[in-house]
């Protein structure tokens, strides 16, 4: 039987935008406490010289988990969320992953190479992030918790093929497709996403 979460921790993508998930959080019917994380060196969160990889971001998030938690993650945050769930399965009750690689090989699944343009638009981002090649594909079958996958049909950065592959590799995963949505579906489709999360947390 799945343990009910006592908190929802929202993880942003590489933008580090702590406001990204707030429309979803505000539309949730559940009364569970929510928390929005930022990433040091991303967005408005001050840099931290001790943070040099995604594993360090996962460690920071784990330090914020003081009770059973559901993780809701966007893009890069999904890789961090999977790392947390693998490291601390005793703490993470549910995963919601939106348009993320979750540690898969993106190019092999037809994803657009976004790094050059992203670096040009975000010149202050940490270099280690742009060079990251985290591969968790061999460990995804270890995830034994309920996982909701949210994908946009019009997202060249993380195409539907990535979500489909994750649904194959993760034992208890369910894929929900928003045909017209892009990489920011968690923000643009906040009410629909909130309804899906509310139902997911009851699984």
MILUM-473355 format. One record per residue: residue number from 1; residue in one letter; x, y, z of N, C-alpha, C in turn. Coordinates in Angstrom, 2 decimals. Each point is the difference from the previous one (the first is absolute). Layout:
<rs>
(r NUM A (X Y Z) (X Y Z) (X Y Z))
...
</rs>
This chain:
<rs>
(r 1 X (0.84 -1.20 0.00) (-0.84 1.20 0.00) (0.88 1.25 0.00))
(r 2 X (-0.31 0.96 -0.88) (0.78 1.23 -0.11) (-0.27 0.91 1.19))
(r 3 X (1.07 0.55 0.56) (-0.13 0.96 1.11) (-0.47 1.34 -0.55))
(r 4 X (-0.90 0.65 0.69) (-0.49 1.32 -0.42) (1.07 1.05 0.28))
(r 5 X (0.23 0.91 -0.94) (0.98 1.06 0.25) (-0.52 1.03 0.99))
(r 6 X (0.91 0.62 0.71) (-0.36 1.06 0.93) (0.47 1.37 -0.49))
(r 7 X (0.72 -0.01 -1.12) (0.47 1.25 -0.59) (0.23 -0.22 -1.49))
(r 8 X (-0.18 1.06 -0.79) (0.32 -0.03 -1.43) (1.17 0.96 -0.22))
(r 9 X (1.07 -0.52 -0.56) (1.17 0.82 -0.29) (0.07 0.21 -1.52))
(r 10 X (-0.12 1.26 -0.42) (0.02 0.34 -1.41) (1.42 0.37 -0.43))
(r 11 X (0.49 -0.64 -1.05) (1.35 0.23 -0.48) (-0.05 0.62 -1.40))
(r 12 X (0.66 1.13 -0.21) (-0.04 0.65 -1.32) (0.98 -0.63 -0.97))
(r 13 X (-0.05 0.48 -1.24) (0.97 -0.42 -0.99) (1.25 0.86 0.07))
(r 14 X (0.74 0.06 -1.10) (1.26 0.74 -0.02) (-0.19 1.50 0.13))
(r 15 X (-1.20 0.50 -0.22) (-0.24 1.43 0.20) (0.15 0.37 1.47))
(r 16 X (-0.19 -0.99 0.87) (0.06 0.26 1.43) (-1.15 0.85 0.49))
(r 17 X (-1.04 0.12 -0.79) (-1.13 0.87 0.30) (-0.88 -0.60 1.10))
(r 18 X (0.10 0.54 1.19) (-0.79 -0.51 1.13) (-1.48 0.34 -0.13))
(r 19 X (-0.35 0.85 -0.97) (-1.41 0.34 -0.23) (-0.67 -0.95 -0.99))
(r 20 X (0.79 -0.82 -0.70) (-0.51 -0.81 -1.10) (-1.19 -0.86 0.42))
(r 21 X (0.12 -0.69 1.14) (-1.03 -0.95 0.42) (-1.09 0.63 0.87))
(r 22 X (0.09 1.29 0.29) (-0.96 0.59 0.93) (-1.44 -0.04 -0.50))
(r 23 X (-0.28 0.21 -1.29) (-1.39 -0.14 -0.46) (-0.56 -1.40 0.23))
(r 24 X (0.83 -1.02 -0.15) (-0.43 -1.37 0.29) (-0.27 -0.16 1.49))
(r 25 X (0.93 0.46 0.82) (-0.16 -0.13 1.45) (-1.27 0.68 0.48))
(r 26 X (-0.30 1.17 -0.58) (-1.19 0.75 0.42) (-1.29 -0.67 -0.47))
(r 27 X (0.08 -0.81 -1.05) (-1.20 -0.66 -0.53) (-0.25 -1.37 0.62))
(r 28 X (0.93 -0.50 0.79) (-0.18 -1.30 0.64) (-1.14 0.02 1.00))
(r 29 X (-0.74 -1.09 0.07) (-1.05 -0.12 1.02) (0.55 -0.55 1.31))
(r 30 X (1.08 -0.74 -0.07) (0.57 -0.59 1.21) (0.46 1.08 0.97))
(r 31 X (-0.05 -0.31 1.27) (0.44 0.95 1.03) (1.42 -0.28 0.46))
(r 32 X (0.69 -0.90 -0.71) (1.38 -0.33 0.37) (0.88 1.24 -0.13))
(r 33 X (0.95 0.15 0.91) (0.94 1.12 -0.05) (0.82 -0.06 -1.27))
(r 34 X (0.33 1.18 -0.55) (0.82 0.06 -1.21) (1.24 0.84 0.25))
(r 35 X (1.05 -0.31 -0.75) (1.25 0.76 0.07) (0.58 0.10 -1.40))
(r 36 X (0.50 1.18 -0.36) (0.60 0.22 -1.31) (1.51 0.21 0.17))
(r 37 X (0.79 -0.84 -0.65) (1.45 0.11 0.09) (0.57 0.79 -1.15))
(r 38 X (1.13 0.64 0.25) (0.81 0.61 -1.04) (1.34 -0.72 -0.06))
(r 39 X (0.75 0.24 -1.07) (1.31 -0.63 -0.15) (1.09 1.06 0.13))
(r 40 X (1.01 -0.21 0.84) (1.10 0.96 0.11) (0.68 0.24 -1.35))
(r 41 X (0.08 1.27 -0.38) (0.62 0.35 -1.27) (-0.96 0.06 -1.17))
(r 42 X (-1.27 -0.34 0.25) (-1.03 0.03 -1.05) (-1.07 1.00 0.41))
(r 43 X (-0.51 0.76 -0.96) (-1.07 0.95 0.32) (0.48 1.02 1.02))
(r 44 X (-0.85 0.26 0.99) (0.32 1.01 1.01) (0.68 -0.57 1.23))
(r 45 X (0.29 -1.31 0.00) (0.62 -0.62 1.17) (1.51 0.19 -0.05))
(r 46 X (0.60 0.59 1.04) (1.44 0.25 -0.01) (0.81 -1.28 -0.23))
(r 47 X (1.12 0.16 -0.68) (0.87 -1.14 -0.29) (0.64 -0.54 1.28))
(r 48 X (0.37 -1.27 -0.05) (0.67 -0.66 1.12) (1.17 -0.78 -0.58))
(r 49 X (1.22 0.36 0.36) (1.19 -0.63 -0.58) (0.07 -1.49 0.31))
(r 50 X (-0.73 -0.44 1.01) (0.02 -1.41 0.38) (-0.89 -0.85 -0.91))
(r 51 X (-0.83 0.65 -0.81) (-0.89 -0.72 -0.91) (0.64 -0.07 -1.37))
(r 52 X (0.37 -1.21 -0.42) (0.72 -0.17 -1.26) (-0.60 -1.08 -0.90))
(r 53 X (-1.13 -0.57 0.38) (-0.62 -1.05 -0.81) (-1.45 -0.20 0.45))
(r 54 X (-0.74 -0.78 -0.77) (-1.40 -0.26 0.33) (-0.12 -0.78 1.31))
(r 55 X (0.97 -0.84 0.30) (-0.04 -0.74 1.27) (0.04 0.96 1.18))
(r 56 X (0.72 1.11 -0.14) (0.04 1.00 1.06) (-1.37 0.66 0.17))
(r 57 X (-0.70 0.24 -1.12) (-1.35 0.55 0.10) (-0.93 -0.98 0.69))
(r 58 X (0.16 -1.28 -0.30) (-0.82 -1.03 0.66) (0.26 0.00 1.50))
(r 59 X (1.26 0.15 0.38) (0.34 0.01 1.43) (-0.64 1.20 0.69))
(r 60 X (-0.02 1.15 -0.67) (-0.65 1.19 0.58) (-1.49 -0.25 0.20))
(r 61 X (-0.63 -0.63 -0.98) (-1.43 -0.27 0.11) (-0.29 -1.01 1.10))
(r 62 X (0.83 -1.03 0.10) (-0.19 -1.01 1.05) (0.06 0.65 1.38))
(r 63 X (0.86 1.01 0.14) (0.11 0.70 1.28) (-1.28 0.75 0.36))
(r 64 X (-0.84 0.28 -1.00) (-1.27 0.70 0.23) (-1.15 -0.95 0.31))
(r 65 X (0.24 -1.31 -0.11) (-1.07 -0.98 0.18) (-0.01 -0.47 1.44))
(r 66 X (-1.02 0.40 0.74) (-0.10 -0.34 1.41) (-1.19 -0.89 0.32))
(r 67 X (-0.67 -0.50 -1.06) (-1.18 -0.85 0.16) (-0.27 -0.66 -1.36))
(r 68 X (-0.88 -0.98 -0.08) (-0.30 -0.61 -1.30) (-0.42 1.06 -1.02))
(r 69 X (0.59 -0.06 -1.19) (-0.15 1.09 -0.95) (-0.32 -0.52 -1.40))
(r 70 X (-0.79 0.78 -0.72) (-0.22 -0.21 -1.44) (0.85 1.03 -0.72))
(r 71 X (0.70 -0.43 -1.04) (0.84 0.91 -0.78) (-0.68 0.29 -1.33))
(r 72 X (-0.11 1.29 -0.32) (-0.55 0.44 -1.28) (1.11 0.77 -0.69))
(r 73 X (0.43 -0.49 -1.17) (1.22 0.55 -0.59) (-0.14 0.31 -1.48))
(r 74 X (0.64 1.09 -0.42) (0.00 0.47 -1.37) (1.38 -0.21 -0.63))
(r 75 X (0.05 -0.60 -1.18) (1.20 -0.07 -0.83) (1.23 -0.46 0.81))
(r 76 X (1.02 0.85 0.13) (1.20 -0.38 0.74) (-0.33 -0.45 1.41))
(r 77 X (-1.00 0.62 0.60) (-0.39 -0.39 1.35) (-0.44 -1.44 0.09))
(r 78 X (-0.47 -0.57 -1.13) (-0.40 -1.39 -0.01) (1.16 -0.95 0.20))
(r 79 X (1.17 0.36 -0.53) (1.19 -0.82 0.22) (0.36 0.01 1.48))
(r 80 X (-0.08 1.18 0.60) (0.28 0.13 1.44) (-1.02 -0.80 0.80))
(r 81 X (-1.27 0.09 -0.39) (-1.06 -0.72 0.73) (0.23 -1.51 -0.04))
(r 82 X (0.39 -0.52 -1.15) (0.27 -1.43 -0.11) (1.18 -0.39 0.88))
(r 83 X (1.03 0.83 0.02) (1.15 -0.28 0.87) (-0.43 -0.04 1.46))
(r 84 X (-0.86 0.92 0.40) (-0.48 0.03 1.38) (-0.78 -1.27 0.32))
(r 85 X (-0.90 -0.37 -0.91) (-0.84 -1.18 0.23) (0.82 -1.28 0.07))
(r 86 X (1.07 -0.06 -0.79) (0.88 -1.17 0.05) (0.84 -0.03 1.26))
(r 87 X (0.42 1.18 0.43) (0.84 0.10 1.20) (-0.79 -0.19 1.28))
(r 88 X (-1.22 0.55 0.03) (-0.80 -0.04 1.23) (-1.42 -0.50 -0.29))
(r 89 X (-0.15 -1.26 -0.38) (-1.35 -0.53 -0.28) (-0.88 -0.02 1.23))
(r 90 X (0.60 0.10 1.18) (-0.77 0.03 1.24) (-0.69 1.34 0.22))
(r 91 X (0.45 1.04 -0.70) (-0.55 1.34 0.18) (-0.95 0.42 -1.11))
(r 92 X (0.18 -0.52 -1.21) (-0.77 0.46 -1.15) (-1.14 -0.96 -0.27))
(r 93 X (-1.22 0.52 0.04) (-1.19 -0.85 -0.17) (-0.53 -0.01 -1.42))
(r 94 X (0.10 1.13 -0.71) (-0.52 0.15 -1.35) (0.93 0.89 -0.82))
(r 95 X (0.05 -0.27 -1.31) (0.74 0.86 -0.92) (-0.94 0.52 -1.08))
(r 96 X (0.17 1.27 -0.34) (-0.65 0.59 -1.17) (1.13 0.62 -0.83))
(r 97 X (0.22 -0.53 -1.19) (1.11 0.44 -0.84) (-0.55 0.63 -1.28))
(r 98 X (0.33 1.26 -0.24) (-0.49 0.71 -1.18) (1.14 0.24 -0.97))
(r 99 X (-0.17 -0.42 -1.24) (0.92 0.25 -1.12) (1.47 -0.07 0.42))
(r 100 X (0.40 -1.10 0.54) (1.36 -0.16 0.51) (0.70 -1.17 -0.66))
(r 101 X (1.32 0.01 0.03) (0.74 -1.19 -0.46) (-0.02 -1.07 1.07))
(r 102 X (-0.09 0.44 1.28) (0.07 -0.91 1.15) (1.24 -0.89 -0.08))
(r 103 X (1.03 0.49 -0.69) (1.23 -0.76 -0.09) (0.11 -0.89 -1.22))
(r 104 X (-0.91 0.16 -0.98) (0.09 -0.77 -1.24) (0.93 0.70 -0.99))
(r 105 X (0.42 -0.74 -1.03) (0.80 0.55 -1.09) (-0.92 0.77 -0.94))
(r 106 X (-0.03 1.31 0.13) (-0.91 0.84 -0.79) (0.22 -0.10 -1.51))
(r 107 X (1.22 0.20 -0.50) (0.20 0.00 -1.45) (-0.46 -1.30 -0.67))
(r 108 X (0.21 -1.13 0.67) (-0.38 -1.28 -0.59) (-1.51 -0.13 -0.18))
(r 109 X (-0.77 0.85 0.71) (-1.46 -0.06 -0.08) (-0.58 1.15 -0.83))
(r 110 X (0.86 0.66 -0.75) (-0.48 1.02 -0.93) (-0.17 1.38 0.58))
(r 111 X (0.59 0.26 1.15) (-0.14 1.32 0.62) (0.87 1.04 -0.71))
(r 112 X (-0.49 1.20 -0.05) (0.73 1.12 -0.60) (1.15 0.40 0.91))
(r 113 X (1.16 0.33 -0.58) (1.14 0.48 0.78) (-0.25 1.46 0.37))
(r 114 X (-0.34 0.21 1.26) (-0.41 1.32 0.47) (1.12 0.79 0.67))
(r 115 X (1.16 -0.64 0.24) (1.00 0.58 0.89) (0.63 1.28 -0.53))
(r 116 X (0.33 0.05 -1.31) (0.67 1.18 -0.53) (-0.90 1.23 0.14))
(r 117 X (-1.25 -0.13 -0.42) (-0.92 1.13 0.10) (-0.28 0.36 1.45))
(r 118 X (-0.10 -1.02 0.85) (-0.29 0.25 1.41) (1.16 0.74 0.65))
(r 119 X (1.22 -0.40 -0.33) (1.18 0.68 0.56) (0.05 1.45 -0.46))
(r 120 X (-0.34 0.23 -1.27) (0.02 1.36 -0.53) (-1.02 0.88 0.71))
(r 121 X (-1.17 -0.58 0.31) (-1.06 0.77 0.67) (0.23 0.12 1.50))
(r 122 X (0.84 -0.89 0.55) (0.23 -0.02 1.46) (1.50 -0.10 0.28))
(r 123 X (0.75 1.06 -0.31) (1.46 -0.05 0.09) (0.55 -0.17 1.41))
(r 124 X (-0.81 0.21 1.02) (0.51 -0.09 1.38) (-0.22 -1.39 0.62))
(r 125 X (-0.62 -0.91 -0.76) (-0.23 -1.33 0.56) (1.31 -0.72 0.28))
(r 126 X (0.02 -0.85 1.04) (1.23 -0.76 0.30) (0.41 -0.89 -1.18))
(r 127 X (1.29 -0.02 -0.30) (0.50 -0.79 -1.12) (-0.24 -1.49 0.20))
(r 128 X (0.07 -0.45 1.25) (-0.15 -1.44 0.26) (-1.37 -0.50 -0.45))
(r 129 X (-1.01 0.85 0.09) (-1.34 -0.41 -0.42) (-0.05 -0.26 -1.50))
(r 130 X (0.62 0.90 -0.78) (-0.03 -0.15 -1.44) (0.77 -1.22 -0.47))
(r 131 X (0.98 -0.43 0.79) (0.81 -1.16 -0.36) (-0.55 -1.30 0.57))
(r 132 X (-1.07 0.07 0.78) (-0.51 -1.19 0.69) (-0.52 -1.06 -0.97))
(r 133 X (0.38 -1.24 0.27) (-0.46 -1.14 -0.81) (-0.49 -1.13 0.91))
(r 134 X (-0.69 0.36 1.06) (-0.49 -0.99 0.96) (-0.82 -1.08 -0.71))
(r 135 X (0.33 -1.26 0.27) (-0.72 -1.13 -0.60) (-0.52 -0.90 1.11))
(r 136 X (-1.29 0.04 0.22) (-0.64 -0.82 1.04) (-0.86 -1.11 -0.60))
(r 137 X (0.11 -0.20 -1.31) (-0.90 -0.93 -0.68) (0.07 -1.41 0.59))
(r 138 X (1.18 -0.44 0.42) (0.14 -1.34 0.55) (-0.64 -0.18 1.37))
(r 139 X (-0.31 1.12 0.66) (-0.56 -0.06 1.35) (-1.48 0.32 0.06))
(r 140 X (-0.58 0.45 -1.09) (-1.41 0.39 0.01) (-0.93 -1.14 0.41))
(r 141 X (0.28 -1.26 -0.35) (-0.87 -1.09 0.46) (-0.03 -0.18 1.52))
(r 142 X (0.95 0.63 0.71) (0.02 -0.08 1.46) (-1.10 0.83 0.63))
(r 143 X (-0.56 0.95 -0.74) (-1.04 0.87 0.56) (-1.28 -0.79 0.20))
(r 144 X (-0.38 -0.17 1.23) (-1.17 -0.82 0.32) (-1.20 0.82 0.47))
(r 145 X (0.08 1.30 -0.09) (-1.07 0.88 0.45) (-0.87 0.41 -1.19))
(r 146 X (-1.20 0.53 0.25) (-0.85 0.49 -1.11) (0.65 1.20 -0.69))
(r 147 X (0.06 -0.04 -1.32) (0.64 1.07 -0.78) (-0.97 0.50 -1.07))
(r 148 X (-0.24 1.30 -0.01) (-0.83 0.64 -1.02) (0.92 0.75 -0.95))
(r 149 X (-0.08 -0.31 -1.29) (0.81 0.64 -1.03) (-0.87 0.96 -0.80))
(r 150 X (0.40 1.26 -0.07) (-0.76 1.03 -0.71) (0.79 0.46 -1.21))
(r 151 X (-0.60 -0.12 -1.19) (0.73 0.33 -1.22) (-0.82 0.85 -0.95))
(r 152 X (0.71 0.86 -0.74) (-0.63 0.83 -1.01) (0.29 -0.54 -1.39))
(r 153 X (-1.01 -0.03 -0.85) (0.18 -0.52 -1.34) (0.75 0.94 -0.92))
(r 154 X (0.19 1.26 0.43) (0.69 0.99 -0.82) (1.28 0.48 0.67))
(r 155 X (0.73 -0.93 0.61) (1.21 0.33 0.75) (1.22 -0.61 -0.70))
(r 156 X (0.78 0.78 -0.74) (1.17 -0.55 -0.68) (1.15 -0.30 0.95))
(r 157 X (0.01 0.65 1.18) (1.08 -0.22 0.95) (-0.11 -1.37 0.65))
(r 158 X (-1.20 -0.37 0.38) (-0.25 -1.32 0.59) (-1.20 -0.62 -0.71))
(r 159 X (0.24 -0.64 -1.14) (-1.11 -0.54 -0.80) (-0.74 -1.13 0.70))
(r 160 X (-1.16 -0.31 -0.51) (-0.84 -1.04 0.59) (0.71 -1.34 0.09))
(r 161 X (0.92 -0.26 -0.92) (0.75 -1.26 0.02) (0.75 -0.19 1.32))
(r 162 X (0.42 1.10 0.62) (0.69 -0.09 1.29) (-0.98 -0.45 1.08))
(r 163 X (-1.17 0.63 0.05) (-1.01 -0.41 0.97) (-0.42 -1.44 -0.19))
(r 164 X (-0.13 -0.42 -1.24) (-0.39 -1.39 -0.28) (1.07 -0.98 0.47))
(r 165 X (1.25 0.37 -0.19) (1.09 -0.88 0.46) (0.03 -0.08 1.51))
(r 166 X (-0.23 1.11 0.66) (-0.06 -0.02 1.47) (-1.14 -0.87 0.49))
(r 167 X (-1.14 0.08 -0.68) (-1.15 -0.82 0.39) (0.31 -1.48 -0.14))
(r 168 X (0.88 -0.35 -0.93) (0.39 -1.40 -0.17) (0.97 -0.45 1.09))
(r 169 X (0.87 0.91 0.43) (1.06 -0.38 0.94) (-0.40 0.07 1.46))
(r 170 X (-0.95 0.88 0.33) (-0.41 0.18 1.40) (-1.21 -0.88 0.27))
(r 171 X (0.09 -0.91 0.96) (-1.06 -1.01 0.20) (-1.40 0.54 0.22))
(r 172 X (-0.14 1.05 0.80) (-1.33 0.48 0.37) (-0.20 1.43 -0.51))
(r 173 X (0.24 0.17 -1.32) (-0.09 1.33 -0.60) (-1.21 0.10 -0.93))
(r 174 X (-0.58 1.20 -0.04) (-1.14 0.29 -0.87) (0.30 1.27 -0.77))
(r 175 X (-0.13 -0.05 -1.32) (0.31 1.14 -0.86) (-1.27 0.74 -0.39))
(r 176 X (-0.01 1.32 0.23) (-1.11 0.86 -0.41) (0.53 0.99 -1.03))
(r 177 X (-0.60 -0.01 -1.18) (0.46 0.85 -1.09) (-0.93 1.19 -0.20))
(r 178 X (0.59 1.19 -0.12) (-0.71 1.22 -0.38) (0.41 0.31 -1.44))
(r 179 X (-0.81 -0.39 -0.98) (0.42 0.04 -1.41) (0.52 1.35 -0.49))
(r 180 X (-0.60 1.10 0.45) (0.39 1.32 -0.52) (1.02 0.70 0.88))
(r 181 X (0.40 -0.60 1.09) (0.85 0.69 0.98) (1.48 -0.10 -0.35))
(r 182 X (0.77 0.97 0.50) (1.43 0.03 -0.19) (0.75 -0.33 1.27))
(r 183 X (1.22 0.50 0.08) (0.88 -0.35 1.12) (-0.45 0.64 1.32))
(r 184 X (-0.86 1.00 -0.07) (-0.46 0.69 1.20) (-1.40 -0.43 0.41))
(r 185 X (-0.40 -1.21 -0.34) (-1.38 -0.44 0.24) (-0.40 0.07 1.47))
(r 186 X (0.96 -0.18 0.90) (-0.31 0.08 1.42) (-0.51 1.37 0.41))
(r 187 X (0.36 1.01 -0.78) (-0.43 1.37 0.28) (-1.22 0.37 -0.83))
(r 188 X (0.00 -0.38 -1.28) (-1.08 0.40 -0.89) (-1.28 -0.82 0.20))
(r 189 X (0.13 -1.18 0.57) (-1.16 -0.87 0.22) (-0.16 -0.30 1.50))
(r 190 X (0.15 1.05 0.79) (0.07 -0.16 1.45) (-1.22 -0.70 0.60))
(r 191 X (-1.20 0.40 -0.38) (-1.20 -0.59 0.62) (-0.13 -1.49 -0.33))
(r 192 X (0.23 -0.35 -1.26) (-0.09 -1.41 -0.40) (1.09 -0.82 0.70))
(r 193 X (1.19 0.57 0.08) (1.11 -0.70 0.68) (-0.32 -0.18 1.48))
(r 194 X (-0.55 1.02 0.63) (-0.36 -0.09 1.42) (-1.02 -1.11 0.23))
(r 195 X (-0.96 -0.13 -0.87) (-1.00 -1.06 0.15) (0.64 -1.38 -0.11))
(r 196 X (0.93 -0.14 -0.92) (0.70 -1.28 -0.15) (0.85 -0.32 1.23))
(r 197 X (0.64 1.02 0.55) (0.81 -0.22 1.20) (-0.87 -0.38 1.18))
(r 198 X (-1.11 0.68 0.17) (-0.92 -0.33 1.10) (-0.40 -1.48 -0.08))
(r 199 X (-0.33 -0.47 -1.19) (-0.39 -1.41 -0.15) (1.19 -0.93 0.21))
(r 200 X (1.14 0.42 -0.49) (1.22 -0.82 0.12) (0.38 -0.24 1.47))
(r 201 X (-0.18 1.01 0.82) (0.39 -0.11 1.40) (-0.91 -0.94 0.78))
(r 202 X (-1.11 -0.38 -0.60) (-0.92 -0.95 0.64) (0.29 -1.45 -0.38))
(r 203 X (0.94 -0.18 -0.92) (0.34 -1.36 -0.46) (0.75 -0.74 1.09))
</rs>
